[in-house]
């Protein structure tokens, strides 16, 4: 567990291809990184494929520029029969300093799938990964 309220699931540096036409990091890139991190957490916990079925509550309170580091933190908020909801936070760190600021947040809902790509009960998946 990390101090940002969840597991550190991704650490990546913003590159020139991640910029919008105005020179800042593109919000779509930030959303993608949050989704990748959330998916990683669900897959690690269940041992199964996880697909996004919903995404809500996005906010972009800060900005990033080329060379800044993005740290994505994820935390499971709710578990249903076949779905898991994960909250995410993206914390930016300026390349040449330790200054950190929240740059993005959002919530994702995933359904976990079995080997035939059918929804699988999470309780079963958790029991199988513990054994």
Secondary structure, 3 states (H helix, E strand, C coil): CCCCCCEEEEEEECCHHHECCCCCECHHHHHHHHHHHHHHHHHHHHCCEEEEEEEEEEECCCCCCCCCEEEEEEEEEEECCCEEEEEEEEEEECCCCCCEEEEEEEEEEEEEECCCCCECCHHHHHHHHHC
